[in-house]
Amino acid sequence: MMYYQAGSEANQFTTEEIKKAIFSALDKMGPRKRVLVVPPDITRFHSGSGAITTHIYDYFGEHLTDILPALGTHAPMTTEEIDRMFPGVPHSLFRIHDWRNDVVTVGTIPGEKVKDITGGLVDTPWPAQLNKLVWSGGHDLIISVGQVVPHEVIGMANYNKNLFVGTGGSAGINQSHFVGAAYGIENILGRAENPVRDLLNYASENFIPDLPVVYIHTVVGRNDEGKLVTRGLFVGDSHDVFTKAAELSLKVNFNLLEKPLKKAVVYLDPSEFRTTWLGNKSVYRTRMAMADEGELIVMAPGLKEFGEDLEIDRLIRKYGYRGTPKTLEALENNQDLRDNLSAAAHLIQASSEGRFTITYCPGAVSQAEIEGVNYQYADLQETMQKYDPETMKEGYNIMPDGEEVYFISNPATGLWAYKGRFKDNPQT
């Protein structure tokens, strides 16, 4: 059932309109006694999910018993991040998702079915895993909140990904990430239908049909002034809530360019991006736009590690971003990488495959460390002085010396591609 749907490429929701829409949708669901909210973490701060979660708290009061940020493999939120993203919501309501230990397998997709869904890419049984609070917390309403936007692993973010990956376990996350990498980032980005999504949809239909889940999806884009605004809001418990949001997101978030980019400069907000595990959205979301022998410069003042998880950080440092052939070779010869397929997938997806250079300008990572994972290094202050994120405009900029640079202030907000790289356009 669709409880609320509205949006267009030109629409700009006000704060009050969003609150009224959320309250109207919750009214239609009827009274509830025990509610769980599953929002994203601080890395999706600009999704609008924090304000929506606050509205849900205001509506349900004491009947909102638990908030479980969908961390996936990310680090837990700090108290400062909770205050920034969910102002006024008591800290006592927040739970931490432990993706390695705090999960239950709710069903397993047989190997033959996995092989069929993935077109023969993978034939290993896939465990559908959820945080035990989602599965057996005794809630009479579970509200999954998040933004639908092009995504490197699953084509379009959110819907049941927020549950099976955001609150999933190591086995399920690892295999789903690897399926996405094997299918190819160029084949999956911006596409709502793909093998990874098909796995999750099968799990939803067969393993959790009775969970009282309602999805709240936002679509966020930039207005003419370059500010992020909410273009769409969709609330419902059926697949339509995702497909309608995905259709709008492709119109709002997909930037199809007439020519490949010789130089792109991406800025990573230090409050959101502390690792290359997250910051490499700068690579994922632009690699289809980059020209052969082009240059991608990533200004990352908050960068202090490579992985959100200590083991994944170690694996990134050990194997580096060296492209598909070398990663697959390392995967075949090293058990530690085989035990962490999501790390292997990340190493593949965050490489340029030798087509263009990737230059990181980190805040608290050394030149030796950056070069050790096969990226190029440049000084942050010098680069930010040349490409000042406060004065650069979104998109094309002509610098004082005549150089043309394409600037992106937040890679998490969209997808950029040169139309010549597409056999078919996901917008059509």
Secondary structure, DSSP 4 states (H G I P E B T S, - for coil): -EEEEEE-SS----HHHHHHHHHHHHHHH---SSEEEE---GGGGGGSHHHHHHHHHHHHGGGEEEE----TTSPPPPHHHHHHHSTT--GGGB----TTTSEEEEEEE-HHHHHHHTTTS--S-EEEEEEHHHHHS--SEEEEEEE--EETTTEE--TTHHHHTTT--HHHHHHHHHHHHHH-HHHHTT-S-SHHHHHHHHHHHHH-TTS-EEEEEEEEEE-TTS-EEEEEEEEESSTHHHHHHHHHHHHHHEEEESS-EEEEEEE--TTT--BHHHHTHHHHTTTTTEEEEEEEEEEETT--BS-SSHHHHHHHHHH-S--HHHHHHHHHH-HHHHT-HHHHHHHHHTS-TTSSEEEEEESSS-HHHHHHTT-EE--HHHHHHHS-TTTPPSEEEE-TTS-EEEEES-GGG-EEEEGGG-SS-TT-
